[in-house]
Amino acid sequence: MARVYFKGKENLTSAPSLYLPNRVDVVVLRELEKMLDGKDSVAYMVEEELIPEPEVVRFLKRRKVLTFNFRKAQVKVLREQLLVLMQEGRDVIFVPGKPNSCMGCISDVPMPFMMQLAALHLSPVPVFVGSYRNDLWRTFCTDKTADDTIVSVLPKLTPGPLTGERVLQAWMEASAEEFNERPIVKTSVARLLVEGLRKNAKSELIDGMDGSRLPFYKVLGVAMALARELKKKYDDPRLGILLPPGKGGVIANYACILAGIVPVNINYTSSEPAFESIVRQGGIKHFISARTFMSKLPQFPWPKGDAIIHLDKTLKGIGLAKIGAWVAFARMAPMALISSRFDLDARSGDDEAALLFTSGSSGEPKGVALTHRMIVANVTQLLSKAYLEPGNKFLCSLPIFHSFGLTISTMLPAFYGFSMVTYPSPLEAKKLNELIEEHSIALVVSTPTFARSMLRRASADTYKTVRYFIVGAEKLQKAVADEFRDKCGITVLEGYGLTETAPVCAVNLDDACSTEQQPYFVPGRRFGSVGPIIPGMAVRLTDPDDDNVSVPLNEQGMIWFKGANVFKGYIGRDDLNVGIFRDGWFKTGDLGKVDLNGFLTLGGRRSRFSKVAGEMVPHEVVEDSIEAYVEKPEGFTGRAVAVMGVPDAQKGEALVLLSCVHTANLPAALDAIRAHLVESGLPRLWCPREIIPVESIPVLPTGKMDLRGCQMLANEALGLQ
């Protein structure tokens, strides 16, 4: 049975109040009742069509209980009944039932009840109940496996509207604070790597290029051998890594961490100025790569001389015998000896574990230090929601210089023992589909652009073993999702992440639905959203034009995050950091809103708006409508259009349309597009001024649109500087 800890006793009110917990069990209710002076001073409020679990029902039989029926109750009558109970001197505790829900949801209160409770116009005292395991596996849990349950009584809300949204926000903030205090997030990445690779020794790193297989204990042994070599020859605090997903890239990262060196995975498609900026900002002197890989990128500005640590040459120099000895050590040595030899706990918590640089889609790359806390928090936040089992296999084809490629595709499988099937490029759709079928892959992560290409080359059975097919980085079009479902019988799930959050913030996963026996439910996915905010993160919204003005969660605003997986600032960029942090909150630059089940719906990046004749026009809304409308050539799989803003003498700004499917009759095509937009309900002001034909829409290696490249194409075509 879980240990129960109470916090916030100072927030108990002297006058009777309405207490709103996100979930309860009989132990929580019994202890909360004691805090409120016993059963004779408490009444319980229960929805009769959403009955709590049997233990709670037995507990309530000897108490004062007010039952109501959501579908039939009149808010005015219910409010009066509650006020009578309070006038009698009783505190009222709302008792959430047990709806159908998925793992890791923050609350057992379905949206209709949240709306009903808000409509009472009684200022409640929110109570957050969080259950946790002292383990990396599903740290935040919603079943009976918890080690600790934390009950936090939060400050009573002030009177006013939107009570449901404010209660949800209070629950999320408490969730973020509690998750940040869990012992597991203070653990070092190095220790979790070693423990995971040893515990799951027979899981494999499968190289999709050559079909070779390395069991995890051999991966660990080779990484140990390389770590000792790096430690002996280099005193650099950081080492650059220029390798794709595969044996080399994975082992190089593990070796750096074991050696106490910060790996800096660098975008090997960077321009020379971007690469020079990364090297300068990161203070990087040496780089791990491989001669075979270097030969495939002759245009890259490779460093000269002994700045390159050739992985293949270095491992050969160590020798098979010594590597074999390290493999035996990795498998057989006591954990205490390994910990001492590699000083596994020398760095943890808020120490830097890895350094990534943002893609530079709209400016110079910015350095994001991922701490041990951020990485550990994010993997267990995701696994608190995703139903995956030991032995499942991941397709790891996203670049390791991408935050998802590093945290979720490189670190998470090692921690938990999921076999990794690597491939150096997310672009080769045919090969990726073959690997999914050959190895019975359970998790695929991609972008809508890459996924669309995979779909064109898939058969009806290609994804039959896939448990989750998750896409992010750009909006998932309904047409793409529908085609996946119709052709392959799989639901593509949209998520949302940022390099600055290590990266996952929200994701659609398993669904829950109503049944005849259980009409109310807490959903796990909702198309059009990027999913519910993950456990241990809090969100707040502000006016897009004024950080000092808060807006309700249900209104579109600037998104701010708080949580153990949120970074502390860009390295060496105090000029930027001062504007994006406030009272522990991080300003994302993205716009969105949150519903009463915690689902986040994005409204685009603030930078992807143009002010046309004084009105803010969202590029992505216009773009999505045109993308769905225009005809594409047979076999076309990329992005067809992109909307950009350019200066306009009369309106301040105007929209222009980059298109790789329009090459002739541009005036007629533009008229047709304008007519479509107006018929779709968009204002005429939002229509593009002109079409600019391009060969292709620039896309970054991560799958995101290259905003900087698109703007340059528009400016060049119009003669703008």
GUDO-988992 format. One line per field, with one value per residue (C-alpha): residue in one letter; x negated, y, z negated. Coordinates in steps of 0.5 Angstrom, whole numbers. Layout:
# residues N
type <- (a | ...)
c1 <- (X | ...)
c2 <- (Y | ...)
c3 <- (Z | ...)
# end
This chain:
# residues 721
type <- (m | a | r | v | y | f | k | g | k | e | n | l | t | s | a | p | s | l | y | l | p | n | r | v | d | v | v | v | l | r | e | l | e | k | m | l | d | g | k | d | s | v | a | y | m | v | e | e | e | l | i | p | e | p | e | v | v | r | f | l | k | r | r | k | v | l | t | f | n | f | r | k | a | q | v | k | v | l | r | e | q | l | l | v | l | m | q | e | g | r | d | v | i | f | v | p | g | k | p | n | s | c | m | g | c | i | s | d | v | p | m | p | f | m | m | q | l | a | a | l | h | l | s | p | v | p | v | f | v | g | s | y | r | n | d | l | w | r | t | f | c | t | d | k | t | a | d | d | t | i | v | s | v | l | p | k | l | t | p | g | p | l | t | g | e | r | v | l | q | a | w | m | e | a | s | a | e | e | f | n | e | r | p | i | v | k | t | s | v | a | r | l | l | v | e | g | l | r | k | n | a | k | s | e | l | i | d | g | m | d | g | s | r | l | p | f | y | k | v | l | g | v | a | m | a | l | a | r | e | l | k | k | k | y | d | d | p | r | l | g | i | l | l | p | p | g | k | g | g | v | i | a | n | y | a | c | i | l | a | g | i | v | p | v | n | i | n | y | t | s | s | e | p | a | f | e | s | i | v | r | q | g | g | i | k | h | f | i | s | a | r | t | f | m | s | k | l | p | q | f | p | w | p | k | g | d | a | i | i | h | l | d | k | t | l | k | g | i | g | l | a | k | i | g | a | w | v | a | f | a | r | m | a | p | m | a | l | i | s | s | r | f | d | l | d | a | r | s | g | d | d | e | a | a | l | l | f | t | s | g | s | s | g | e | p | k | g | v | a | l | t | h | r | m | i | v | a | n | v | t | q | l | l | s | k | a | y | l | e | p | g | n | k | f | l | c | s | l | p | i | f | h | s | f | g | l | t | i | s | t | m | l | p | a | f | y | g | f | s | m | v | t | y | p | s | p | l | e | a | k | k | l | n | e | l | i | e | e | h | s | i | a | l | v | v | s | t | p | t | f | a | r | s | m | l | r | r | a | s | a | d | t | y | k | t | v | r | y | f | i | v | g | a | e | k | l | q | k | a | v | a | d | e | f | r | d | k | c | g | i | t | v | l | e | g | y | g | l | t | e | t | a | p | v | c | a | v | n | l | d | d | a | c | s | t | e | q | q | p | y | f | v | p | g | r | r | f | g | s | v | g | p | i | i | p | g | m | a | v | r | l | t | d | p | d | d | d | n | v | s | v | p | l | n | e | q | g | m | i | w | f | k | g | a | n | v | f | k | g | y | i | g | r | d | d | l | n | v | g | i | f | r | d | g | w | f | k | t | g | d | l | g | k | v | d | l | n | g | f | l | t | l | g | g | r | r | s | r | f | s | k | v | a | g | e | m | v | p | h | e | v | v | e | d | s | i | e | a | y | v | e | k | p | e | g | f | t | g | r | a | v | a | v | m | g | v | p | d | a | q | k | g | e | a | l | v | l | l | s | c | v | h | t | a | n | l | p | a | a | l | d | a | i | r | a | h | l | v | e | s | g | l | p | r | l | w | c | p | r | e | i | i | p | v | e | s | i | p | v | l | p | t | g | k | m | d | l | r | g | c | q | m | l | a | n | e | a | l | g | l | q)
c1 <- (0 | -3 | -5 | -1 | -4 | 0 | -2 | 1 | 5 | 4 | 9 | 15 | 20 | 23 | 30 | 33 | 31 | 32 | 26 | 24 | 19 | 17 | 18 | 19 | 18 | 21 | 14 | 14 | 21 | 20 | 14 | 17 | 23 | 19 | 16 | 22 | 24 | 28 | 34 | 39 | 36 | 35 | 41 | 39 | 41 | 42 | 45 | 49 | 48 | 40 | 40 | 33 | 29 | 32 | 28 | 30 | 37 | 37 | 33 | 39 | 44 | 44 | 43 | 47 | 47 | 50 | 51 | 53 | 54 | 50 | 55 | 61 | 59 | 60 | 54 | 58 | 61 | 55 | 52 | 57 | 56 | 49 | 50 | 54 | 49 | 44 | 49 | 49 | 42 | 40 | 34 | 36 | 31 | 33 | 31 | 29 | 32 | 27 | 29 | 26 | 19 | 12 | 5 | 2 | 8 | 8 | 15 | 21 | 26 | 29 | 30 | 37 | 37 | 31 | 36 | 42 | 37 | 35 | 42 | 44 | 40 | 37 | 30 | 27 | 20 | 17 | 13 | 8 | 7 | 1 | -1 | -8 | -13 | -20 | -22 | -24 | -18 | -12 | -14 | -7 | -2 | 6 | 6 | 5 | -3 | -5 | -10 | -8 | -2 | -2 | 4 | 3 | 8 | 8 | 10 | 17 | 19 | 22 | 29 | 30 | 31 | 28 | 27 | 26 | 20 | 17 | 17 | 14 | 8 | 7 | 7 | 2 | -2 | -2 | -4 | -10 | -12 | -12 | -15 | -21 | -22 | -22 | -28 | -29 | -30 | -36 | -39 | -45 | -44 | -50 | -48 | -41 | -45 | -49 | -43 | -39 | -44 | -46 | -39 | -37 | -43 | -40 | -36 | -39 | -42 | -40 | -44 | -39 | -44 | -48 | -44 | -49 | -46 | -50 | -46 | -46 | -52 | -56 | -54 | -56 | -63 | -65 | -62 | -66 | -72 | -72 | -70 | -77 | -80 | -77 | -78 | -86 | -87 | -82 | -81 | -75 | -69 | -65 | -66 | -63 | -59 | -58 | -55 | -48 | -43 | -47 | -52 | -57 | -53 | -50 | -56 | -60 | -54 | -54 | -62 | -62 | -57 | -61 | -67 | -64 | -64 | -58 | -56 | -55 | -51 | -52 | -47 | -52 | -48 | -49 | -52 | -59 | -57 | -52 | -57 | -63 | -57 | -56 | -64 | -65 | -59 | -60 | -68 | -69 | -76 | -75 | -70 | -68 | -66 | -68 | -71 | -66 | -61 | -65 | -66 | -59 | -59 | -65 | -61 | -61 | -66 | -70 | -75 | -82 | -88 | -87 | -81 | -77 | -77 | -76 | -71 | -73 | -81 | -80 | -76 | -81 | -87 | -84 | -84 | -79 | -82 | -82 | -74 | -73 | -75 | -71 | -65 | -66 | -67 | -60 | -57 | -60 | -63 | -59 | -55 | -59 | -65 | -63 | -60 | -67 | -71 | -67 | -64 | -57 | -54 | -59 | -54 | -47 | -41 | -42 | -49 | -49 | -49 | -48 | -48 | -44 | -43 | -37 | -36 | -36 | -30 | -29 | -36 | -43 | -43 | -42 | -45 | -41 | -44 | -40 | -41 | -41 | -34 | -31 | -33 | -31 | -24 | -22 | -23 | -19 | -14 | -13 | -13 | -8 | -3 | -5 | -3 | -10 | -13 | -20 | -22 | -18 | -23 | -24 | -25 | -31 | -32 | -31 | -38 | -41 | -42 | -35 | -32 | -27 | -33 | -37 | -33 | -27 | -31 | -38 | -37 | -30 | -31 | -37 | -34 | -28 | -31 | -27 | -31 | -33 | -33 | -37 | -37 | -42 | -36 | -29 | -28 | -29 | -21 | -22 | -27 | -24 | -18 | -22 | -25 | -18 | -16 | -22 | -23 | -16 | -17 | -13 | -14 | -15 | -17 | -17 | -14 | -8 | -12 | -17 | -10 | -7 | -13 | -12 | -5 | -6 | -10 | -7 | -2 | 4 | 0 | -6 | -5 | -1 | -6 | -6 | -3 | -5 | -6 | -7 | -9 | -11 | -15 | -9 | -1 | 2 | 7 | 13 | 12 | 6 | 9 | 15 | 11 | 6 | 13 | 16 | 10 | 6 | 11 | 7 | 8 | 3 | 2 | 0 | -5 | -9 | -16 | -21 | -29 | -28 | -24 | -28 | -23 | -16 | -11 | -4 | -2 | 4 | 3 | 8 | 16 | 21 | 29 | 35 | 39 | 46 | 44 | 39 | 42 | 37 | 29 | 23 | 20 | 13 | 13 | 17 | 15 | 13 | 10 | 3 | 5 | 6 | 0 | -5 | -5 | -10 | -9 | -5 | -2 | 0 | 2 | 1 | 3 | -1 | -3 | -3 | -7 | -4 | 3 | 5 | 11 | 15 | 13 | 19 | 17 | 11 | 5 | -2 | -5 | -9 | -12 | -14 | -17 | -23 | -24 | -25 | -31 | -35 | -37 | -41 | -48 | -52 | -45 | -43 | -40 | -35 | -34 | -32 | -26 | -24 | -24 | -19 | -18 | -20 | -16 | -19 | -16 | -16 | -14 | -8 | -1 | 5 | 10 | 12 | 19 | 21 | 18 | 11 | 11 | 7 | 9 | 3 | 5 | -2 | -9 | -8 | -13 | -9 | -4 | -3 | 0 | 4 | 8 | 7 | 10 | 6 | 6 | 4 | -1 | 1 | 8 | 8 | 2 | 6 | 12 | 9 | 4 | 11 | 14 | 8 | 7 | 1 | -3 | -2 | -7 | -8 | -10 | -13 | -10 | -7 | -6 | -9 | -6 | -11 | -10 | -13 | -13 | -7 | -7 | 1 | 2 | -4 | -5 | -2 | -2 | -6 | -5 | -11 | -9 | -12 | -6 | -4 | -9 | -4 | 3 | 1 | 6 | 12 | 9 | 9 | 16 | 18 | 14 | 17 | 24 | 23 | 20 | 26 | 31 | 28 | 30 | 23 | 23 | 21 | 15 | 12 | 11 | 4 | 2 | -2 | -5 | -12 | -14 | -20 | -23 | -21 | -19 | -26 | -25 | -30 | -33 | -29 | -23 | -21 | -20 | -26 | -23 | -29 | -30 | -23 | -24 | -30 | -26 | -21 | -25 | -30 | -24 | -21 | -28 | -28 | -34)
c2 <- (0 | 7 | 12 | 18 | 25 | 31 | 38 | 45 | 44 | 52 | 52 | 49 | 54 | 56 | 57 | 51 | 50 | 46 | 41 | 39 | 33 | 31 | 23 | 20 | 13 | 11 | 12 | 19 | 21 | 18 | 22 | 29 | 28 | 27 | 34 | 37 | 35 | 28 | 25 | 30 | 36 | 33 | 32 | 28 | 30 | 24 | 24 | 18 | 15 | 15 | 11 | 11 | 4 | -1 | 1 | 8 | 7 | 3 | 8 | 13 | 9 | 12 | 19 | 25 | 24 | 29 | 25 | 28 | 27 | 31 | 30 | 32 | 36 | 44 | 48 | 53 | 47 | 44 | 50 | 51 | 44 | 45 | 52 | 49 | 44 | 49 | 53 | 47 | 48 | 42 | 42 | 39 | 34 | 32 | 25 | 23 | 17 | 12 | 14 | 10 | 13 | 12 | 11 | 18 | 22 | 28 | 28 | 23 | 28 | 28 | 35 | 35 | 35 | 40 | 45 | 43 | 44 | 51 | 53 | 53 | 59 | 57 | 58 | 52 | 49 | 45 | 39 | 35 | 28 | 25 | 18 | 16 | 10 | 11 | 8 | 10 | 6 | 10 | 14 | 18 | 12 | 12 | 5 | 1 | 0 | 7 | 7 | 14 | 19 | 26 | 30 | 37 | 42 | 48 | 56 | 57 | 60 | 67 | 68 | 69 | 65 | 60 | 56 | 49 | 52 | 55 | 49 | 45 | 50 | 49 | 42 | 42 | 47 | 42 | 36 | 40 | 41 | 34 | 31 | 35 | 33 | 25 | 22 | 19 | 25 | 27 | 20 | 21 | 19 | 15 | 11 | 9 | 8 | 2 | -1 | -1 | -4 | -9 | -11 | -12 | -15 | -19 | -13 | -11 | -5 | -7 | -3 | -3 | -1 | -8 | -12 | -13 | -14 | -12 | -14 | -9 | -12 | -11 | -4 | -2 | -6 | -2 | 4 | 3 | 2 | 8 | 12 | 10 | 12 | 19 | 20 | 18 | 22 | 28 | 33 | 37 | 38 | 37 | 33 | 34 | 28 | 28 | 21 | 19 | 14 | 7 | 3 | 9 | 15 | 11 | 8 | 15 | 18 | 13 | 13 | 21 | 20 | 15 | 19 | 25 | 29 | 32 | 30 | 35 | 32 | 37 | 38 | 35 | 39 | 45 | 51 | 53 | 59 | 55 | 50 | 55 | 59 | 52 | 50 | 57 | 57 | 50 | 51 | 45 | 43 | 35 | 32 | 24 | 22 | 16 | 16 | 12 | 17 | 23 | 21 | 21 | 29 | 32 | 39 | 39 | 44 | 38 | 40 | 39 | 35 | 32 | 35 | 29 | 23 | 17 | 12 | 7 | 8 | 9 | 3 | -1 | 2 | -1 | -8 | -13 | -17 | -10 | -9 | -16 | -15 | -9 | -13 | -18 | -13 | -10 | -16 | -19 | -14 | -12 | -5 | -2 | -3 | -1 | 5 | 7 | 6 | 11 | 15 | 14 | 19 | 25 | 29 | 29 | 33 | 40 | 38 | 39 | 32 | 34 | 40 | 41 | 47 | 49 | 48 | 55 | 55 | 62 | 65 | 63 | 56 | 57 | 52 | 48 | 44 | 38 | 37 | 30 | 32 | 34 | 28 | 23 | 27 | 27 | 19 | 17 | 23 | 19 | 12 | 14 | 15 | 10 | 3 | -1 | -7 | -10 | -13 | -8 | -5 | 2 | 5 | 10 | 14 | 21 | 25 | 24 | 32 | 32 | 33 | 27 | 23 | 24 | 23 | 18 | 14 | 14 | 14 | 12 | 5 | 4 | 6 | 1 | -5 | -3 | -6 | -1 | -1 | 4 | 7 | 14 | 17 | 19 | 20 | 13 | 11 | 4 | 2 | 4 | 1 | -6 | -5 | -4 | -11 | -15 | -13 | -12 | -5 | -3 | 5 | 9 | 17 | 21 | 28 | 29 | 30 | 24 | 20 | 22 | 19 | 12 | 12 | 12 | 6 | 2 | -4 | -6 | -10 | -6 | -3 | -8 | -9 | -2 | 0 | 8 | 12 | 19 | 25 | 32 | 38 | 40 | 40 | 33 | 34 | 30 | 28 | 24 | 21 | 19 | 16 | 12 | 9 | 7 | 4 | 1 | 1 | 5 | 11 | 17 | 20 | 28 | 30 | 37 | 38 | 43 | 42 | 47 | 41 | 35 | 35 | 32 | 37 | 33 | 27 | 24 | 16 | 11 | 13 | 12 | 12 | 11 | 5 | 3 | 2 | 8 | 14 | 18 | 18 | 22 | 21 | 20 | 23 | 28 | 30 | 37 | 37 | 35 | 31 | 32 | 36 | 30 | 29 | 33 | 39 | 46 | 51 | 58 | 63 | 70 | 75 | 74 | 82 | 83 | 78 | 81 | 79 | 72 | 69 | 63 | 56 | 56 | 62 | 62 | 65 | 65 | 58 | 58 | 52 | 50 | 43 | 38 | 37 | 45 | 48 | 54 | 58 | 58 | 58 | 65 | 68 | 72 | 77 | 72 | 69 | 75 | 75 | 68 | 67 | 69 | 67 | 60 | 59 | 59 | 63 | 58 | 63 | 58 | 60 | 55 | 54 | 48 | 44 | 42 | 35 | 38 | 37 | 43 | 45 | 50 | 56 | 57 | 60 | 68 | 69 | 66 | 71 | 77 | 84 | 85 | 92 | 92 | 84 | 79 | 73 | 66 | 63 | 56 | 57 | 59 | 54 | 48 | 50 | 51 | 45 | 41 | 44 | 44 | 38 | 35 | 31 | 23 | 20 | 27 | 27 | 33 | 40 | 43 | 50 | 55 | 62 | 68 | 75 | 81 | 88 | 92 | 99 | 100 | 94 | 94 | 86 | 82 | 74 | 71 | 64 | 59 | 54 | 48 | 45 | 52 | 53 | 57 | 61 | 64 | 69 | 64 | 59 | 65 | 67 | 60 | 59 | 66 | 63 | 57 | 61 | 65 | 59 | 56 | 62 | 66 | 73 | 76 | 80 | 73 | 71 | 71 | 77 | 73 | 66 | 65 | 58 | 54 | 48 | 45 | 48 | 48 | 43 | 42 | 35 | 34 | 35 | 42 | 47 | 51 | 58 | 62 | 58 | 60 | 67 | 68 | 65 | 70 | 76 | 74 | 73 | 80 | 83 | 85 | 85)
c3 <- (0 | 2 | -4 | -4 | -5 | -6 | -4 | -4 | -11 | -12 | -6 | -10 | -10 | -17 | -14 | -11 | -3 | 3 | 4 | 11 | 12 | 18 | 16 | 9 | 6 | -1 | -4 | -1 | -3 | -11 | -12 | -9 | -13 | -19 | -17 | -17 | -24 | -23 | -19 | -22 | -20 | -12 | -7 | 0 | 7 | 11 | 19 | 18 | 26 | 24 | 18 | 14 | 13 | 8 | 3 | 3 | 4 | -3 | -6 | -4 | -7 | -14 | -12 | -9 | -2 | 3 | 10 | 16 | 24 | 28 | 34 | 30 | 24 | 25 | 23 | 19 | 14 | 13 | 11 | 6 | 3 | 3 | -1 | -6 | -8 | -9 | -13 | -17 | -18 | -14 | -9 | -2 | 2 | 9 | 10 | 17 | 19 | 24 | 31 | 37 | 38 | 40 | 36 | 34 | 34 | 29 | 27 | 26 | 27 | 34 | 38 | 37 | 29 | 30 | 33 | 28 | 22 | 25 | 26 | 19 | 18 | 11 | 10 | 9 | 6 | 11 | 8 | 12 | 11 | 15 | 14 | 16 | 16 | 14 | 20 | 28 | 30 | 30 | 24 | 25 | 24 | 24 | 22 | 15 | 16 | 13 | 7 | 5 | 6 | 5 | 3 | 4 | 1 | 5 | 4 | 5 | 11 | 12 | 14 | 21 | 28 | 31 | 25 | 28 | 32 | 26 | 22 | 28 | 28 | 20 | 21 | 26 | 23 | 17 | 21 | 24 | 17 | 14 | 20 | 20 | 13 | 14 | 13 | 20 | 23 | 19 | 22 | 27 | 34 | 33 | 28 | 31 | 38 | 34 | 30 | 36 | 41 | 36 | 34 | 41 | 43 | 49 | 52 | 58 | 62 | 69 | 75 | 81 | 86 | 85 | 81 | 75 | 68 | 62 | 55 | 50 | 46 | 52 | 53 | 46 | 46 | 53 | 50 | 43 | 48 | 52 | 45 | 42 | 49 | 49 | 42 | 43 | 49 | 48 | 43 | 47 | 42 | 49 | 55 | 62 | 65 | 72 | 74 | 76 | 72 | 72 | 68 | 68 | 66 | 60 | 58 | 58 | 54 | 49 | 48 | 47 | 42 | 38 | 39 | 36 | 42 | 45 | 52 | 57 | 63 | 69 | 75 | 81 | 86 | 83 | 87 | 86 | 82 | 77 | 76 | 74 | 69 | 66 | 65 | 62 | 58 | 55 | 54 | 58 | 60 | 62 | 66 | 66 | 73 | 78 | 85 | 88 | 86 | 88 | 95 | 96 | 94 | 98 | 98 | 90 | 87 | 84 | 78 | 80 | 78 | 71 | 69 | 72 | 67 | 72 | 69 | 73 | 72 | 65 | 64 | 68 | 64 | 57 | 60 | 60 | 54 | 49 | 52 | 50 | 43 | 43 | 45 | 40 | 35 | 37 | 36 | 30 | 25 | 19 | 20 | 14 | 18 | 25 | 21 | 18 | 24 | 28 | 22 | 25 | 20 | 21 | 25 | 24 | 23 | 26 | 29 | 36 | 39 | 47 | 51 | 57 | 62 | 65 | 72 | 74 | 78 | 76 | 74 | 71 | 68 | 60 | 55 | 51 | 45 | 43 | 36 | 33 | 29 | 36 | 40 | 34 | 33 | 40 | 41 | 35 | 36 | 43 | 40 | 35 | 41 | 46 | 46 | 48 | 46 | 45 | 51 | 56 | 61 | 63 | 70 | 69 | 75 | 73 | 73 | 66 | 66 | 66 | 59 | 60 | 63 | 57 | 51 | 54 | 59 | 56 | 49 | 47 | 50 | 46 | 40 | 41 | 45 | 52 | 57 | 62 | 70 | 73 | 80 | 82 | 85 | 84 | 91 | 94 | 94 | 97 | 93 | 86 | 88 | 89 | 83 | 79 | 82 | 81 | 74 | 72 | 69 | 64 | 64 | 70 | 69 | 75 | 78 | 82 | 88 | 87 | 85 | 92 | 96 | 92 | 93 | 101 | 100 | 95 | 96 | 92 | 87 | 86 | 79 | 76 | 70 | 69 | 62 | 63 | 70 | 67 | 71 | 69 | 71 | 76 | 76 | 78 | 84 | 83 | 90 | 88 | 82 | 86 | 91 | 86 | 83 | 89 | 92 | 86 | 81 | 76 | 72 | 73 | 67 | 66 | 61 | 59 | 57 | 56 | 56 | 50 | 46 | 48 | 52 | 50 | 48 | 50 | 54 | 56 | 54 | 52 | 52 | 47 | 49 | 46 | 46 | 44 | 37 | 37 | 40 | 38 | 40 | 40 | 47 | 49 | 56 | 60 | 67 | 68 | 61 | 60 | 54 | 46 | 43 | 40 | 33 | 29 | 33 | 32 | 37 | 37 | 42 | 43 | 48 | 55 | 54 | 47 | 42 | 36 | 38 | 37 | 41 | 39 | 41 | 46 | 50 | 55 | 52 | 51 | 48 | 42 | 39 | 32 | 30 | 29 | 37 | 38 | 39 | 36 | 42 | 48 | 47 | 47 | 49 | 43 | 48 | 50 | 43 | 40 | 45 | 44 | 37 | 31 | 24 | 26 | 33 | 40 | 46 | 52 | 57 | 59 | 59 | 56 | 52 | 47 | 46 | 39 | 40 | 41 | 49 | 52 | 59 | 62 | 66 | 69 | 67 | 66 | 71 | 76 | 76 | 81 | 79 | 85 | 85 | 77 | 77 | 74 | 80 | 78 | 84 | 82 | 82 | 89 | 91 | 89 | 92 | 99 | 98 | 97 | 104 | 109 | 113 | 113 | 118 | 118 | 113 | 110 | 102 | 100 | 98 | 104 | 101 | 96 | 94 | 92 | 90 | 94 | 93 | 96 | 97 | 96 | 91 | 87 | 89 | 94 | 95 | 101 | 103 | 105 | 109 | 112 | 116 | 119 | 125 | 130 | 131 | 124 | 124 | 125 | 120 | 115 | 116 | 115 | 109 | 106 | 108 | 104 | 98 | 98 | 99 | 93 | 89 | 88 | 89 | 96 | 92 | 91 | 98 | 101 | 106 | 111 | 112 | 112 | 116 | 113 | 114 | 107 | 100 | 96 | 90 | 85 | 83 | 78 | 82 | 80 | 85 | 86 | 85 | 86 | 93 | 95 | 93 | 97 | 103 | 102 | 101 | 107 | 112 | 110 | 110 | 102 | 98)
# end
